[in-house]
Amino acid sequence: MRLELHKLPIENVCWGERTHVKDRTLVIDREKALAVVSGDSRFASASLELARPGESVRIIPVKDAVEPRCKLEGPGEVFPGVLGHAPRTVGEGKTLVLEGAAVLTCGSIVAFQEGFVDMSGPGAAYTPFSETQNVVLMVEPREGLDQHEYEAALREAGLKLALHLARECKDTPAEKVEVFDLPSVGEVQKAHPELPGIVYIFMCITQGLLHDTYLYGADVKQTLPALVHPNEIMDGALISGNCVSACDKNTTWHHVNNPVVAELYRRHGVDLNFLGVIVTPESTTLAGKERATWYNAKLAAQLGARGAVVSEEGYGNPDTDLCMNAKKLEDLGIPTVVISDEAAGTDGKSQGLADATPEMTAFISTGNVNEMIEVPPMERVLGHPEAIAHLSGGADESLRKDGSMYVELQSVIGSTNELGFSRIGCRWI
Amino acid sequence: MAYRVVCYINQFFAGMGGEDTAHVPPEFRPEAVGPAAQLDQLLGEEATVVGTIVCGDSYYGEHLEEARKTCLELIKKAKPDLVIAGPAFNAGRYGVACGDIAAGVTQELGIPGITGMFEENPGVEMYREKCYILKAADSARGMRTSLPLMAAFGLKLLKKEALGTAEEESYFSRGIRKNFFHAENGAVRGIRMLLQKIAGEPFATEYEMPVFNKIPPAPPVKDLTKATIALCTSGGIVPFGNPDKIRVSSAESYGVYDIGELEDLNASNYESIHGGYDRVWANEDPDVVLPLDVMREMEKEGVYGKLYSKVFCTTGTGTAVAHAERFGREIGEQLKEAGVDAAILTAT
């Protein structure tokens, strides 16, 4: 399977008469872009704002982030199986990427577990979205709209807007083209039989309403683990539909920019053979956990894997899925590395996991979600600053009169991302 | 003005002798004695050793409370900004004394205290969580590497410079996890670690597996029809309005609520504040998480004796295990005191 990512680097964003990219600036026809989402009867209101790196802006509460992408050539469309797109497999042909741009969905709170983004100041260092040119979609739900419908509406609106922006820029030739070509497992192993074959076990939050992930539009909690090609992930086959804790939710932006996929691709044919990605649910039941983790280990063995990397999403309950995956893979003789964050308490003195297993000998830490940070007031707040009281990592006293906040790191979107996207990690002191 | 440093050494390093003088009680000398003199030089112009406490190892070990009290009083009078004890290398009694002094000044006087020990010194495990214990060799032959390390680290503390990890600063970690930024992202580190693991090469995990305390279950209730049963939940069910402001996640407290007069939980008297699950149905009927209604029915039917009049509630998401253990101990004590025979814990 061969996919070309045609990238247009975006270094600025502004409003203009026609949506296009010029000199690395994403110019947006505000009215036309808003029309893409404002017709949704589930919203009482919708508006668009811009937030650029370095500005004194806080965005709160942020639910999802989406990178503007669309197909230029090849079968299907990005975000297959949703927005009315056929669930046609993707990952081939050419895909346009507005690299450095992001659509952030924001609005009055859906549930507890959304987060905030600071575009400057000390909080900015913890989130990738302080470095992206952001188009912020702010909506208010229609009165009486059910939480679950509101979540779905906001999810779809973010995808629609990101797709729209990319499609409007189709005529601009890409500045760079990156090729991702990974043939069948048999061919991969034949080309470099001496290299270890590696599978990536990609755990996704699937705990039920407001904590779900969708693969080709299928609700992952109702599926068995699925073997997917990494290119499918880059074409938006996997979508975040969750309001899990902001720090370690995989936003849709993170999915298409999965750093484990990127690193396995980079080392493929050099010192490893990339065998594929197994998208697996994090079930809320023991039977579900057993079924998924046995199936993951079986798939890894079936593919002839000699190593596995497992990434978690969320903390607490899914720590058990993480342990079960590591144990079953190791029991089959497949060396395993896990990537996870820790909940070590605000003082850092508590054990960081809700579950443990001696087989989990190779652990990559993506930080303590409970560590406290102080963020100064921002000149401009997009959204609802008082929402911090209800976010995981926030409390009634978090927001001070001057607009500064004293919060747990977990309230920052993407701060302890367990795909290993950022450089943060826990160390002993 | 230079920072003031007080050192602590034993009788041997003060040149008073070995076992024969190990019983000498603590004394303060207004000068830098033995290794303290070398530390004074290493600290340079920025800090000065203003005095040295000398104490016999046997004395300290045999009069722990008294020795600590005397030493801390002597130290307090000298008004130091930093206390350096030892290094004690692998000397057990000396290590305990150094750890006790460094921990004592840190905790009781609020003055940073540091010491140095070999990894097998019993003082390491006893005091590592209470003060900085820098890594040292197993004998005084390591003095030349140990003293510069302690002086440099001491100056960092005095100047309140940003500290690196325990490994980078070469001290025994105090058991605290702290966020740092690595040079590479987690995915890059992870794939490298995996290839090392596959190849059988050494690698350093970034988190050693914690060891869980195993709690033996209580013996079964002998006669349910006479038993008083309590309800506890980590499902975030609290009286409407969350009067104790229990956090939606990472809770550091729990609430105790009187349900003696209540027959049923409903949307107007109780609610869910839990930040980790979809609360729509729990808010419509909090009994689905904290089953007061069913417990009342069974109480009337005589299935069990009596429902305890109080419920214990917290949120169990992102909650540090250390806090959860404390909640459990405290709630258990309260239940025991109230003569409760059994408890039902509901989770979400």
Chai-1 contact restraints between the chains, C-beta under 6 A:
chainA,res_idxA,chainB,res_idxB,connection_type,confidence,min_distance_angstrom,max_distance_angstrom,comment,restraint_id
A,F112,B,V248,contact,1.0,0.0,6.0,A-B,restraint_1
A,F112,B,G275,contact,1.0,0.0,6.0,A-B,restraint_2
A,P196,B,I198,contact,1.0,0.0,6.0,A-B,restraint_3
A,L209,B,D278,contact,1.0,0.0,6.0,A-B,restraint_4
A,L210,B,D278,contact,1.0,0.0,6.0,A-B,restraint_5
A,P259,B,N185,contact,1.0,0.0,6.0,A-B,restraint_6
A,P259,B,A187,contact,1.0,0.0,6.0,A-B,restraint_7
A,V260,B,A187,contact,1.0,0.0,6.0,A-B,restraint_8
A,E263,B,A187,contact,1.0,0.0,6.0,A-B,restraint_9
A,E263,B,V188,contact,1.0,0.0,6.0,A-B,restraint_10
A,E263,B,I191,contact,1.0,0.0,6.0,A-B,restraint_11
A,D271,B,L195,contact,1.0,0.0,6.0,A-B,restraint_12
A,G307,B,L194,contact,1.0,0.0,6.0,A-B,restraint_13
A,G307,B,I198,contact,1.0,0.0,6.0,A-B,restraint_14
A,V309,B,G190,contact,1.0,0.0,6.0,A-B,restraint_15
A,V309,B,L194,contact,1.0,0.0,6.0,A-B,restraint_16
A,G316,B,T317,contact,1.0,0.0,6.0,A-B,restraint_17
A,P335,B,K197,contact,1.0,0.0,6.0,A-B,restraint_18
A,P335,B,I198,contact,1.0,0.0,6.0,A-B,restraint_19
A,V337,B,G190,contact,1.0,0.0,6.0,A-B,restraint_20
A,V337,B,M193,contact,1.0,0.0,6.0,A-B,restraint_21
A,V337,B,L194,contact,1.0,0.0,6.0,A-B,restraint_22
A,I339,B,G186,contact,1.0,0.0,6.0,A-B,restraint_23
A,I339,B,G190,contact,1.0,0.0,6.0,A-B,restraint_24
A,A343,B,G318,contact,1.0,0.0,6.0,A-B,restraint_25
A,A344,B,R177,contact,1.0,0.0,6.0,A-B,restraint_26
A,G345,B,A320,contact,1.0,0.0,6.0,A-B,restraint_27
A,G345,B,A322,contact,1.0,0.0,6.0,A-B,restraint_28
A,G348,B,I176,contact,1.0,0.0,6.0,A-B,restraint_29
A,G348,B,R177,contact,1.0,0.0,6.0,A-B,restraint_30
A,G348,B,K178,contact,1.0,0.0,6.0,A-B,restraint_31
A,K349,B,I176,contact,1.0,0.0,6.0,A-B,restraint_32
A,S350,B,A320,contact,1.0,0.0,6.0,A-B,restraint_33
A,S350,B,V321,contact,1.0,0.0,6.0,A-B,restraint_34
A,S350,B,A322,contact,1.0,0.0,6.0,A-B,restraint_35
A,Q351,B,P210,contact,1.0,0.0,6.0,A-B,restraint_36
A,Q351,B,V321,contact,1.0,0.0,6.0,A-B,restraint_37
A,A356,B,M209,contact,1.0,0.0,6.0,A-B,restraint_38
A,A356,B,P210,contact,1.0,0.0,6.0,A-B,restraint_39
A,M360,B,M209,contact,1.0,0.0,6.0,A-B,restraint_40
A,T361,B,T205,contact,1.0,0.0,6.0,A-B,restraint_41
A,A362,B,M193,contact,1.0,0.0,6.0,A-B,restraint_42
A,A362,B,K197,contact,1.0,0.0,6.0,A-B,restraint_43
A,A362,B,T205,contact,1.0,0.0,6.0,A-B,restraint_44
A,F363,B,T205,contact,1.0,0.0,6.0,A-B,restraint_45
A,F363,B,E206,contact,1.0,0.0,6.0,A-B,restraint_46
A,F363,B,Y207,contact,1.0,0.0,6.0,A-B,restraint_47
A,I364,B,G186,contact,1.0,0.0,6.0,A-B,restraint_48
A,I364,B,R189,contact,1.0,0.0,6.0,A-B,restraint_49
A,I364,B,G190,contact,1.0,0.0,6.0,A-B,restraint_50
A,I364,B,E206,contact,1.0,0.0,6.0,A-B,restraint_51
A,S365,B,E206,contact,1.0,0.0,6.0,A-B,restraint_52
A,S365,B,Y207,contact,1.0,0.0,6.0,A-B,restraint_53
A,T366,B,G186,contact,1.0,0.0,6.0,A-B,restraint_54
A,G367,B,N179,contact,1.0,0.0,6.0,A-B,restraint_55
A,N368,B,R177,contact,1.0,0.0,6.0,A-B,restraint_56
A,N368,B,N179,contact,1.0,0.0,6.0,A-B,restraint_57
A,N370,B,S250,contact,1.0,0.0,6.0,A-B,restraint_58
A,E371,B,N179,contact,1.0,0.0,6.0,A-B,restraint_59
A,S392,B,S249,contact,1.0,0.0,6.0,A-B,restraint_60
A,S392,B,G275,contact,1.0,0.0,6.0,A-B,restraint_61
A,A395,B,R247,contact,1.0,0.0,6.0,A-B,restraint_62
A,D396,B,K245,contact,1.0,0.0,6.0,A-B,restraint_63
A,G420,B,N185,contact,1.0,0.0,6.0,A-B,restraint_64
A,G420,B,G186,contact,1.0,0.0,6.0,A-B,restraint_65
A,G420,B,A187,contact,1.0,0.0,6.0,A-B,restraint_66
A,G420,B,G190,contact,1.0,0.0,6.0,A-B,restraint_67
A,R423,B,F181,contact,1.0,0.0,6.0,A-B,restraint_68
A,R423,B,H182,contact,1.0,0.0,6.0,A-B,restraint_69
A,R423,B,N185,contact,1.0,0.0,6.0,A-B,restraint_70
A,I424,B,N179,contact,1.0,0.0,6.0,A-B,restraint_71
A,I424,B,F181,contact,1.0,0.0,6.0,A-B,restraint_72
A,G425,B,H182,contact,1.0,0.0,6.0,A-B,restraint_73
A,G425,B,E206,contact,1.0,0.0,6.0,A-B,restraint_74
A,C426,B,R177,contact,1.0,0.0,6.0,A-B,restraint_75
A,R427,B,T165,contact,1.0,0.0,6.0,A-B,restraint_76
A,R427,B,F180,contact,1.0,0.0,6.0,A-B,restraint_77
A,W428,B,A166,contact,1.0,0.0,6.0,A-B,restraint_78
A,W428,B,S173,contact,1.0,0.0,6.0,A-B,restraint_79
A,I429,B,T165,contact,1.0,0.0,6.0,A-B,restraint_80
A,I429,B,A166,contact,1.0,0.0,6.0,A-B,restraint_81
A,I429,B,I176,contact,1.0,0.0,6.0,A-B,restraint_82
A,I429,B,K178,contact,1.0,0.0,6.0,A-B,restraint_83
